[in-house]
Amino acid sequence: MKQSLLQQAEVFQDPITLFVPCLVDQFFPEVAISTLKILKFLGYNVIYPSKQTCCGQPAFNAGYREEASKLAQHFLTTFKDAGIIVCPSGSCVGMVRYHYQTLTLPEKYQKIHQALKENIFEFSEFLFQQRVSAAITGSFPYTVNYHHSCHSLRELGLKEEPLSILRNLHDINLIEIPQAQEECCGFGGTFSVSFPALATAMVYQKVRALADTNADFVVANDVSCLMHLEGALHRLQKKIVPLHLATLLTRAMHLD
């Protein structure tokens, strides 16, 4: 079964290029390692361009478009020869795929972007489109609530992709309650910095909805959301553990 699934994945050029966002690199490196482990388990040859840096999203969100443009040009230069790019962050994929075209980029970078934007995928999106998610099996005997980050859900249109992967795991109790799953956690990049009181009210509402599900873990595909939720969970003394999907999978599959 695993071999036939992987054979179907050969429609994509090998190797896979891994893009690791800033927050993952600086605060959650285990997420990048878990992503790499899962891709290698599935048989992919993964490369990591050492010159990669920020995609420019923080500068873009803060209104520093010139600085964001410079970072976008560096990103495009670094990844221009990549076949397929996989990233464990929906917000960063959304930045590259949709928002680079709103920046003032020299024509040569616009051309690179036109080709590249079709080949960058969020982690669960890639697994789902490759039809290899069924090859990911394991046991995770806990109650889990999945949090749809705004960029993944509303910008990339990803909803079933991560849920279908979680449903493959044995013994998992996946709670699917729209209020606990789909409401914004309040992070929103610079939103939580510019409007801290509103962001705090939003995350507290989110955490209380999660607590009502009696979940052991809240899982997401954006570490920015997980970081924001973790702070609120700690302050409200809730025992729910935030976890990235890739990290959960490595634990369930005993790849950690």
N, C-alpha and C positions, 0 to 999 in steps of 0.2 A: 504493500500500500504506500509506504513512504517513498519508495523509488519511483513509482508511477506519478505521484504528486510532484516530485522534484523534476521529473522529465517534462512535465507541463510548464515548469518555470523557465525553461530554456528560451522562451520568447524574448527574455531580457538579456542584454549584453552582459557578459561577465568580464571583469569583476564588478562587484558592488562597491560604490564609494560611500564611506560613512562620514556624515556631517554631524559634528558634535557641537551643540549650541553653548553659549557662554555660561549660562547657569548650570548646565550639566557638567561642563568642564571644571568650573570653580567650586561648586557646592555638592553636586551629585555625580561624581565620576563613575560610581557603580552602575548608573543607568547606561552609560556608554559601553561599559564592559559587558553588561547583560545583553544589550542590543547586539554587540559583536558576537557573543556566545550563541545567541539564538540563530543569527544568520549563518554562522559557521556550522552549527548543528544541522541546518537545513541544506548544507552542502555548497554554500556560496563562498567564493573567494572574495574577501573583503580587504580593501585598501583604505588607508587613512592619510590624506594629504597633510603633511606636517605644517604647511604654511597657512592653513585655514585659521581664521579669526572670527570675529562677530559678523553676523549677516547684516547688521545695521539697524535692526528693529528698535532697540532702545532709543537711539538718536532720532529715528523716524517718528516714533511715538511722542517724543518730546519736542518735535517741531524743528529739529536741526537737520534740515534736508540736505544741505551741502555736505555735512559730515556723513550722513547716511549714504549719500551718493558715492563718496570715496570708499566707504566700506563695501558697498555693493559692487563697485568696480574691482576691488580686491577679491571679493568672493567669486565673481564671474571669471576672473583671471585664474584663480586657483582651481576652479571646478570645470573649466571650459572643455576639458578633454574627458570628463567623466561620462560614462555611459548612463548608469542609473545611480542616483543619489538617494540614500535612505537616512532619515533623521528622526530621532526620538522626541520630536516636538512639533505639534501642529501649528503653533504660532509662528515658528521660524520658517516652516514650509510655506505657510500663507504669505509671509513677508516676501520670500523669494519668488514665489509663483505669481502673486498678484500685485504687489506693491512696488516692485522694482520698476514696472512700466510707468509709474506715476512720478518717478524721479527724473531729473534732467541728466541723462547719461549720454556720452558721446556715441555716435552712430555704431562704432564697432562693438561696443558693449551692448547696445540694443539688439544687435544681431545675435550675439552670444546668448543673450537672455531669451530671445525667441525660441532658440533650440533647447536651451537648458530647462526652461520652465515646465516643459512637458515630461521631464525625466527626474523630477525631484518628488519624493514620496514620504509621507509620514509613516512611521514604523508599522502600525496596524494596517494602514491603507495598503502598503506594499505587500504584506503577507496575505491580505484578503484578495487583492487583485491577482496575485501569483497563484492563488488557489493552493497554497501550502499550509494554511492555518490548520487544516484537519490533521496535518502531520505533527502538530504540537499537542501532545497529550501528557498528562501527569495528574497528580493528586494535590488538591489544595483544600483541605477540610475545614474551611472557615466561611463565615458570612461576609460577603463582599458587596460593597456598593460602588458602582462605577460613576465617576464624575466626568461628564462631557465638558471639556474646556470649550470656551466660546469660539476660539479660532477653529478648533477641529470640527465642532458641530455646525456652527453658523457660517464659517468661511469656507472650509473644505468640504462641508456636507457629510462628515463622517459620523455615523451613528451605529449602524449594524456591525461595522468592521471590528471594533474592539470587543463588542459584546459576543460576537460569534466565536471569537478566539477563547474568551473566558468560558463560554458554555461547553467547550471541548474538554475542560478539565473535570476529572472525577471528584466527587464529594464536595464540590463547591456549592455554596448556597448564595446564588447571585440575586440580590434584591434589586428589582427594577421598579422604582418609584419615580415618576417624572420630576416631582419637586426636588427630591434629593439628588437626582441625576443631572438635570438640565439647567437648573438655575445657576447664574453666574456666582462665582465665589467672591467676587469683588476685587480681585487683584488687578487685572486689566493693565499690566505694565505700569506706566507712569500714573495711571488713574489712582492707584492706591497711595501714591506719593502726593499727588495734587489734592486728592479728596480723602484724607485718611479717615475722617469720621464716617463718611458714607461707606467707604470700603470695609470698615470694621463692622458696621451694622449689617452689611450684606454677608460677610463671612460668618458672623455669629448666627444669622438666620440659616445659612447653609449648614453650619455645624449642628445646629439643633435639629434640623431635618434629617441629617445623617444619623444622629444619636437615636432618633425615633425608630430607625430601622434595626437597631441593635447590631449594627455591623461591627465586625472585628477590624476590617480594613476598608479604606476608601482608596480606590485605584483611579489613576488618571494617566494621560499621555503627555502632560506638560508639567515639568517640575516647578514652574512658576506658580501654578495653582496649588501643587502639593506643598510648596514652601509656605504659601499664605494660609492654607488650611492647617498645616502643622502648628503654626503659631497660635491660631485661634483654638485648636484642640487642646493645646497645652494650657492656655489661659483659662479656658472653661473646664479644665480638668476632665476631659473626655479621654477614654482609653483607646479610641479608634486610631489605627496606625495608617498614615499615608504611604502609598507605595506606587511606584511607576509600573505600568503593565509589563515592561521588559524584565524588571526585577522580580515581579511575581512569577513570571513564567520560568525564569531560571531556578527559582526555589521549587516550583511545582515539578519541574523536570530534573531536579537534582543536578543542575549544571553550575551551581554557585560554589 
